[in-house]
Amino acid sequence: MPKVLIIGNITFFIYSGDINERRLHIHVEKKKGRYRNAAKFWLEPEIELETKGNLTSKEINGIKKIIELNKESLVRQLKNFYSGVEIKTIRIK
């Protein structure tokens, strides 16, 4: 599971097994203590929640805003990964 972007306790990552899905998407995990809650967002044609996991609506809305602000970087990282280019995790505090 390559990590694409980490912002605080939120990690954006790729499931390698999803490489054949036609729409670009990102998986998001938020750590809550020792628990991890994951969601999946489509990035095109627009940002859209696919799977909510155990995240609250407030958390989902916050994550969606982060995706909106970082969409260009996320898409670039995903395309690099799918093209076989090694990606480096971007960390933002």
C-alpha positions as CSV (number, residue, x, y, z in Angstrom):
1,M,0.0,0.0,0.0
2,P,2.1,2.9,-1.2
3,K,1.4,6.1,0.8
4,V,0.9,9.1,-1.4
5,L,0.3,11.9,1.1
6,I,0.3,12.2,4.9
7,I,-1.3,15.1,6.7
8,G,-1.3,14.8,10.4
9,N,-3.2,11.6,11.3
10,I,-4.7,11.2,7.8
11,T,-2.9,9.0,5.3
12,F,-3.8,8.9,1.5
13,F,-2.7,5.6,-0.1
14,I,-3.1,3.3,-3.0
15,Y,-4.2,-0.3,-3.0
16,S,-2.0,-2.0,-5.6
17,G,-4.8,-4.4,-6.4
18,D,-7.0,-1.6,-7.6
19,I,-4.7,-0.8,-10.6
20,N,-7.2,-2.0,-13.1
21,E,-10.0,0.3,-11.9
22,R,-10.7,2.8,-14.7
23,R,-11.4,5.9,-12.5
24,L,-8.7,7.5,-10.5
25,H,-9.3,7.2,-6.8
26,I,-7.5,7.4,-3.5
27,H,-8.0,5.5,-0.2
28,V,-7.9,7.5,3.0
29,E,-7.2,6.3,6.5
30,K,-7.6,8.3,9.7
31,K,-6.0,7.0,12.8
32,K,-8.1,7.3,16.0
33,G,-6.0,6.0,18.8
34,R,-5.1,2.5,17.9
35,Y,-8.0,2.2,15.5
36,R,-7.9,3.1,11.8
37,N,-10.9,4.1,9.7
38,A,-10.6,4.0,5.9
39,A,-12.6,5.6,3.1
40,K,-12.4,5.7,-0.7
41,F,-12.8,8.8,-2.9
42,W,-13.1,9.0,-6.7
43,L,-10.9,11.8,-8.0
44,E,-12.5,12.1,-11.5
45,P,-14.5,13.3,-13.2
46,E,-15.1,15.0,-9.8
47,I,-14.3,14.3,-6.2
48,E,-16.9,11.8,-4.9
49,L,-17.1,9.6,-1.9
50,E,-17.2,5.9,-2.8
51,T,-16.9,4.2,0.6
52,K,-17.3,6.0,3.9
53,G,-15.9,3.3,6.3
54,N,-16.4,4.3,9.9
55,L,-15.6,7.9,9.4
56,T,-18.1,10.6,10.5
57,S,-19.7,13.0,8.1
58,K,-17.6,15.8,9.7
59,E,-14.4,13.8,9.1
60,I,-15.5,13.0,5.5
61,N,-16.1,16.7,4.8
62,G,-12.7,17.6,6.2
63,I,-11.0,15.0,4.1
64,K,-12.8,16.1,1.0
65,K,-11.5,19.6,1.5
66,I,-8.0,18.3,1.9
67,I,-8.4,16.3,-1.4
68,E,-9.7,19.5,-3.1
69,L,-6.7,21.4,-2.0
70,N,-4.2,18.6,-3.0
71,K,-6.0,17.1,-6.0
72,E,-3.3,18.0,-8.4
73,S,-0.5,16.3,-6.3
74,L,-2.7,13.3,-5.7
75,V,-3.5,12.8,-9.4
76,R,0.2,13.2,-10.3
77,Q,1.3,10.7,-7.7
78,L,-1.3,8.2,-8.8
79,K,-0.4,8.5,-12.5
80,N,3.3,8.1,-11.6
81,F,2.5,4.9,-9.7
82,Y,0.4,3.5,-12.5
83,S,3.2,4.3,-15.0
84,G,5.7,2.4,-12.8
85,V,7.5,5.5,-11.6
86,E,8.6,5.3,-7.9
87,I,6.6,7.7,-5.8
88,K,7.8,9.4,-2.6
89,T,5.4,10.1,0.2
90,I,4.5,13.8,0.6
91,R,4.3,14.8,4.3
92,I,2.5,17.9,5.4
93,K,2.4,18.8,9.1
